[in-house]
């Protein structure tokens, strides 16, 4: 689908719950609902938004569809790097299973049943966020020693792999080193996941550059089938799992503006919310500006 096709049918009201489907619900995450289709899974992205690990009471209209369509685009782009969990004929899968709602189709994927790995695969190409905070204190990011004299938002000499645990809902992921990662999922699989994550980041960074954006960092998730084959799963290279900056305004020594929910985080910090439930309501302007950020990232990629 083109950007215009998607933008024209995005909902104007946030869809924060997906109910009344004739499929058993497997789990409900911060953003996604997963349903059992028998021989496959239905992953549906709501318009829910979380900040500081708390789901906010207000969603961002159309966000789930934007994330899903961006993931679909990236899954196609990266298919030469690694297989992904999408079943090949998505329109046919929707039709076969009686999923006729255009909105539900736009925000959903029909995917293979796979066993998710128990680590989150984070790749950082620039020194920002928690990585910058750590570097200022120790000269390291997740135990990886970096050259002295780097500035905030500087590009790293080479991208680094900084995996984390996959914490239960409501808890925080914790950084792990290579030895811990290898002990968690096995040394051979860990090395494959590390190499694949770095390859995906390099591919995404180069492709985003063509679209006028900088891919500063990102998180990948992987799963395996019964034969041990590795697949890219969940979402990929979206503004929820990645940090994108506009290339035209990029400069080090600052935290560049990003195409994601940073606008919401900044608002919540400004009103001094204690980052504990219940979260405050969001002003209409913050919701609208955040939607614009997500749409801008999609438009840059799809044209």
C-alpha positions in Angstrom: 0.0 0.0 0.0 1.1 3.6 -0.6 1.3 6.2 2.1 -1.7 8.0 0.6 -3.7 4.8 0.7 -2.9 4.2 4.4 -3.3 7.8 5.5 -6.7 8.0 3.8 -8.3 5.2 5.9 -6.6 5.8 9.3 -9.2 6.1 12.1 -9.7 9.5 13.7 -10.4 8.0 17.1 -8.0 5.8 19.0 -8.7 2.1 19.1 -7.4 1.0 22.5 -9.3 -2.3 22.8 -9.8 -5.1 20.2 -12.7 -7.3 21.3 -15.5 -9.3 19.8 -13.2 -11.4 17.6 -14.1 -15.1 17.2 -10.6 -16.2 18.1 -9.2 -17.1 21.6 -7.0 -14.3 23.0 -3.5 -15.6 23.7 -2.1 -12.5 25.5 -2.5 -8.8 25.7 0.6 -6.6 25.7 1.2 -2.9 26.1 0.3 -2.3 22.5 -0.5 -5.6 20.8 -3.3 -8.2 21.2 -2.4 -11.8 20.1 -5.1 -14.2 19.1 -4.9 -18.0 18.3 -6.0 -18.9 14.7 -5.2 -22.6 15.2 -2.4 -23.0 12.7 -1.2 -19.4 13.0 -1.5 -16.3 15.2 -3.2 -12.9 14.6 -1.1 -10.0 15.9 -3.2 -6.8 16.2 -1.7 -3.5 17.2 -3.9 -1.2 19.1 -3.5 2.6 19.3 -2.4 2.3 23.0 0.7 4.2 24.0 3.1 3.5 26.9 5.6 5.8 28.5 8.0 4.9 31.2 6.5 1.3 31.1 3.0 2.6 31.9 0.1 2.4 29.4 -1.5 5.8 29.1 -5.2 6.4 29.2 -5.2 8.1 25.8 -4.2 6.3 22.6 -2.8 7.9 19.4 -5.4 7.5 16.6 -4.1 5.2 13.8 -0.8 4.4 15.6 -1.4 0.6 15.5 -2.0 0.7 11.7 1.0 2.9 11.1 3.3 0.5 13.1 1.9 -2.5 11.3 2.2 -1.1 7.8 5.7 0.1 8.5 6.7 -3.3 9.9 5.2 -5.0 6.8 7.3 -2.7 4.6 10.5 -3.4 6.5 9.8 -7.2 6.5 9.7 -7.0 2.7 12.8 -4.9 2.6 14.8 -7.2 4.9 13.7 -10.6 3.6 17.1 -11.0 2.0 18.8 -10.7 5.4 16.5 -13.1 7.3 13.1 -14.8 7.0 10.3 -13.3 9.0 7.2 -14.5 10.7 4.6 -13.1 8.2 2.6 -15.7 6.2 3.2 -14.8 2.6 -0.3 -13.9 1.3 -1.7 -11.6 4.0 -4.9 -10.5 2.0 -5.6 -14.2 1.4 -5.1 -15.1 5.0 -7.5 -12.4 6.1 -10.1 -13.5 3.6 -9.7 -17.2 4.5 -10.3 -16.4 8.2 -13.2 -14.0 7.7 -11.3 -10.9 8.9 -13.2 -8.4 6.8 -12.8 -5.2 8.8 -10.5 -2.8 6.9 -9.3 -1.2 10.1 -8.5 -4.6 11.6 -6.6 -5.7 8.5 -4.6 -2.5 8.5 -3.4 -3.0 12.1 -3.0 -6.8 12.0 -0.6 -9.5 10.8 -1.2 -13.3 10.3 2.0 -14.9 11.4 3.7 -18.3 12.0 3.6 -19.9 15.4 7.2 -19.6 16.6 9.0 -19.9 19.9 10.2 -16.3 20.9 13.8 -16.0 22.1 14.0 -14.9 25.7 16.3 -11.9 25.0 15.6 -8.5 23.4 18.2 -7.7 20.7 19.2 -4.0 20.9 21.6 -2.4 18.5 23.0 1.1 19.0 24.7 3.2 16.4 24.7 6.5 18.1 25.4 7.6 21.7 22.1 8.8 23.1 19.5 8.1 25.8 20.5 5.6 28.5 23.7 4.8 26.6 24.8 8.5 26.8 24.0 8.5 30.5 26.1 5.4 31.1 29.0 6.6 29.0 29.2 9.9 31.0 29.5 7.9 34.2 31.7 5.0 33.2 33.0 5.5 29.6 31.0 2.3 28.7 27.6 1.3 27.3 26.3 -2.0 28.6 29.8 -3.0 29.6 31.3 -2.1 26.2 34.2 0.3 26.5 34.0 3.2 24.1 36.6 5.8 23.0 37.0 8.8 25.2 35.7 12.2 24.1 32.5 11.2 22.4 29.6 13.7 22.5 25.9 13.2 23.0 24.3 11.9 19.8 27.7 11.2 18.2 27.8 8.3 15.8 29.7 5.3 17.3 32.8 4.0 15.5 30.8 0.9 14.8 27.3 -0.2 15.9 27.2 -2.2 19.1 25.0 -5.1 20.2 23.5 -4.5 23.7 20.9 -7.1 24.4 18.6 -7.2 27.4 16.5 -9.6 29.3 12.8 -9.9 28.3 11.2 -8.9 31.6 7.6 -9.9 32.6 4.9 -7.3 32.0 5.3 -4.4 34.4 9.0 -5.0 35.0 12.0 -3.4 33.4 14.3 -5.2 30.9 17.9 -5.4 32.2 21.1 -5.2 30.1 23.1 -8.4 29.7 26.5 -9.1 28.3 27.6 -11.6 25.6 28.4 -14.3 28.2 24.9 -13.9 29.8 23.2 -13.9 26.5 25.0 -17.1 25.3 24.1 -18.8 28.6 20.5 -17.8 28.1 19.8 -19.0 24.6 23.0 -21.0 23.7 26.3 -19.8 22.3 25.7 -20.7 18.7 22.3 -19.2 18.5 23.4 -16.1 20.4 26.2 -15.5 17.9 23.8 -15.9 15.0 21.3 -13.5 16.6 24.1 -11.0 17.3 25.4 -11.0 13.7 21.9 -10.9 12.3 20.9 -7.9 14.5 24.0 -5.9 13.5 23.3 -6.8 9.8 19.7 -5.7 10.1 20.7 -2.4 11.8 23.3 -1.6 9.1 20.7 -2.3 6.4 18.0 -0.2 8.2 20.4 2.6 8.8 21.4 2.8 5.1 17.8 2.5 3.9 16.6 5.1 6.4 19.3 7.5 5.2 17.9 7.3 1.7 14.6 8.5 3.2 16.2 11.5 5.0 16.3 9.9 8.4 19.0 8.6 10.8 18.3 5.3 12.5 20.0 5.9 15.9 19.2 2.6 17.6 16.6 -0.2 17.5 15.3 -3.4 19.0 14.7 -6.7 17.3 12.9 -9.8 18.4 13.5 -13.3 17.0 11.8 -16.7 17.2 12.6 -20.2 16.1 10.5 -23.0 14.5 10.5 -26.6 15.4 13.6 -27.2 13.3 15.5 -24.4 15.0 15.4 -22.0 12.1 15.6 -18.4 13.0 12.9 -15.8 12.1 12.5 -12.1 12.7 9.2 -11.5 14.6 7.0 -8.9 16.3 7.5 -5.4 14.9 10.6 -4.2 13.0 12.2 -0.8 12.7 9.1 1.1 13.7 9.1 4.4 15.8 8.0 2.3 18.8 11.0 -0.1 18.6 13.5 2.4 17.1 14.9 5.9 17.4 14.7 7.9 14.2 16.0 11.4 13.7 15.5 13.8 10.8 18.9 13.8 9.0 18.6 17.5 7.9 18.6 18.8 11.5 21.0 16.3 13.0 23.8 17.7 15.1 25.8 16.2 18.1 25.9 17.7 21.6 22.1 17.5 21.9 19.3 14.9 22.0 17.9 15.4 18.5 14.2 15.5 17.9 12.8 12.1 17.0 9.9 10.5 15.1 8.4 8.7 18.0 6.7 9.2 21.4 9.5 11.5 22.8 7.0 14.4 22.4 4.8 12.5 25.0 7.7 11.7 27.3 8.8 15.4 27.2 5.3 16.5 28.2 5.1 14.0 31.0 8.5 15.1 32.4 7.4 18.7 32.1 4.3 18.1 34.3 6.4 16.2 36.8 4.4 13.0 36.7 5.9 10.4 39.1 5.9 7.7 36.4 3.5 5.5 38.4 0.0 4.4 37.5 -2.4 5.8 37.0 -1.0 7.9 34.1 -2.4 11.4 33.4 -4.6 12.2 30.4 -2.9 13.7 27.4 -3.8 17.1 26.0 -5.3 17.0 22.5 -2.3 18.9 21.1 0.2 16.3 22.4 -1.9 13.5 20.9 -2.1 15.3 17.5 1.6 16.2 17.4 2.6 12.6 18.3 0.4 11.2 15.5 2.1 13.6 13.1 5.5 12.3 14.1 4.5 8.7 13.4 2.9 9.6 10.1 6.0 11.6 9.1 8.2 8.6 9.6 5.9 6.4 7.5 5.7 9.0 4.7 9.5 9.3 4.6 9.9 5.6 4.1 7.0 4.9 1.7 7.2 8.2 -0.2 
